[in-house]
Amino acid sequence: MNIEPEYKVGSCRTALVHGLNYMQMREKIGFDPNVTHLDDPMKVDASWGMKVDGKFCAIWSYKGSGTHSVWSAYGDHEKLAELFGPHFQEGY
């Protein structure tokens, strides 16, 4: 699986990733949050934009949800499910 930074954010949450803390999320993705500055700082405190095998995906902590190991996700559900396994949940 090839994961590369992509410097844009998702448009809206279409899935959740749960059960991973910040360090575990960073380890899975392979780099620090890279698009937090593009999100609303009153709502988002960590945000990743990436291409997973060429498909755009985004993960972010909405209003501190990452501190509770719950992350919003956007993008190709097949690739997100492959990356996060049982931590991935379609819909919201």
Secondary structure, 3 states (H helix, E strand, C coil): CCEEECCCCCCCCCEEEECCCHHHHHHHHCCCCCCHHHCCCCCEEEEEEEEECCEEEEEEEECCHHHHCEEEEEECHHHHHHHHHHHEEECC
